[in-house]
Amino acid sequence: MLDDPVLWGFKGFPITDVELGRWVLAAEDICFKNPLYSYCFRLGKCIPITRGGGIYQEHMNEALDRLADGAWLHTFPEGKVYQEDAPIRRLKWGTASLIVRAPVTPIVLPIVHHGFEQVMPENYMFGRRPPFPLCNKGVRIHVGEPIVFDVPKLKKEAVETSRDLSFSHSGWPKTMCGLDESAQRSLYTNISDQIRQVLESLRTSSLKPN
């Protein structure tokens, strides 16, 4: 719960302008578990996402609406908190599906950070987090180059590469954006892998001494 609000506290990001400030996908079971939390996180421009609810759940439509408005939408594409320093894991397809389904293809800005695991370590005492964030800890934030996806080209490639594949999932529409389920899976995997590669390259370079 700390990563997102603290992340935008560094100079150069519009933290005080409500119109320019980011929207963020937030876990419903953590950030919206009672009326008070729901009120506060909604004021903080958070969109509830149900873990395990799939990429076509109702709340994703709200995220698409925000993208249609030209808003800045922040996601954590790994979909889970990882505090160990390890290579970027396989990304969830939610971010890729938003890129594909958005009325205007959004520009993707990759960001990695280090140090939040020191501010609120998972195993601080007796295997639990500290009751309050720890002070005097260094946090480093690295912003990469923007990524622009050619979605029509990627869709065409997905259709060609998935022509001989067949899937059936009860939670998926038979077609989406003109693509059957096999093509959707191929497309989302391709976009997610490209983002993961960029994030991993940024993570690796950020670990090198200046």
N, C-alpha and C positions, 0 to 999 in steps of 0.2 A: 504493500500500500504506500510505501515511501518513494519507490523508484520514480513514479510518474510526477508527483507534485514537486519533488526536490530536483528532478532532472531539468525542469524548465526555469530554475532559479539563476542560471548563469547569464551573464551579460549578452545581450543581443537578441533574446527571445521575448516576444510580446506577452509578458506575464501579467501586466496590469490592464491590458486592453481586452475587454470582454469579447468584442467582435472578432479580434484577431487571434485570441487564445484558442488552443487546441480542443478538440473533442477527443475522447479516449474510450476504448472498449474496456469495460471493467467487469470482473467476475461477479455475477449476481449473488452467489452464495456467500461472498465475502463483503462486498460493498453495499449490498441492498438487502441485508438480512433482517432489518427492522425499519420502521418508519423514519426514525431519526437519521440513520445511515442513508436511507434512500433520499431523503430531503437534502442532506449535505452533499452527497455525491452528485445528485442531479444539478445542484447549484454549481458544482465544479465541472459541469459539462461532461459527465460520464454517461455512457450508454451501457445498460446492463446486458451481459452476454451469459447465456446459460451454458456452463461447461457440459460437453457431451450432447448439446442440443443440435449440433450439425451446422454446416455453413449456410444452410438455407432457412435457419430459424427466423422467427418474426423480427427479433431485435436487429438483425442484420439489415433489414429494410430501412430502419431508422438511420443506420450508418450510411447507407446509400443515399438517403435523402440529404444528409449533411454534405456528402461529396457533391451531390447535384447542386447544392447551394454554393459550391466553391470553398467550403470550409476545410480547415486543416484537421485531419483525423489521424490520431496516434494509435498504433497497435503494437503489441508485443507478440510477434509472429510465432515464437516458440510455444506460446500458450501456457507457460508454467514458469515458476520461479526456480532458477538454478543459481546457487551461490558459488559453486566451485568454478575455478578457472579451467574451462574445457572448451574444445571446439564447438562451434554453433551446431546445434542438433537439427534434425529434420524439422522443417517448419510446418505448422498447421496450414491448411488450405484456405482458411478464412480470409487472410489478407489478399491472396491471389484471386479469390472469387470476387472480392470487392473491386479490385483493379479491373477485372474483366467486365463486371456488370455495371460499373459506374457510367452514367450518361456521357461524361467527358473523362477520358483516361487520366487518372491522377499521376502526378510526378511523385516518385518514391524517393524519400530522403533517408538513407541508411544511417543509423546511429548506434554506437556501442558505448558502454560505460563500465568503469571499474571503481570499486570502493564502497558501493552500497552494502556489500556483504560485511564490511567493517562497521558501518553505521548501525545496522540492525542484524547482527549475526544470528543464524538459525539455532546454533548450539552454543549460546553464550554461557548459560549456567544450568546445569542439570538437564541438558538437552533442550532447553527452551530459549526463546528470544528474550532480550532484556525488556523491562517494562516501558522504557523510554529510549529514543534514539541516542546513541553515544556521540559525544562531542569530539572535536579535534581529530576528525578522521578525514583523510584525503579522498576526494571524489574526482575522477577524471572522465571527461565526456569527449568523445571523438565523433565528428560529423563527416561523413563521406560525400562523394560527389552524387548529385541527383541521378536517378535511373528513370529513363523514359522507355516505356514498352510500346512496341508496335503490335497492338492487340489483333488487328485484322490479319496480319501476317502470321502471328502465333496461332490464331484459330485455324487457319488453313493448314499449318504444319500439324496441328493436333488432330485434325480430321484424317490426314494422310497417314500419320503414324499409328492411329488407333483403329484403322479400318478393319483389322482382323481380330480385334479384341472385343470382348463382350462382358458386361457387368450388369447386375441388377440389385438395386438397393431401394428398399421401401421408402426411405426418407428423401430420395432424390426425385426431382421432376424428370420425366422421360426426355424432355428437351429443355435446354436453357441457353439463351443467346444463340439459338440456331444449332446447338451442339447436342448430340446424344450423350449418355452418361460416360461412355468410353472416352469420347473426345474431351469432355469436361475434365475427367481425371488426368488425362494426358496434358491438357493445357495448364491446369492448376499445379501439377507436378513440375512442369517446365519452368513456370514463373517462380514458384517457391524455391526451386533449386538455384535459379539465377540470383535471387535475393540472398539466399543462404551463402552462396559463394562470395558475393560482395561483402556481406557482413563478416564472414570468416577472414577474408583478406584484410578488412579494416581492423578486426580484432587482433590479428597477428601483427600488423604494422604498428598498432597502438601499444604493443608490449615492448617494442624496441626502444632502447634509450635514445633520447634526443641528441 
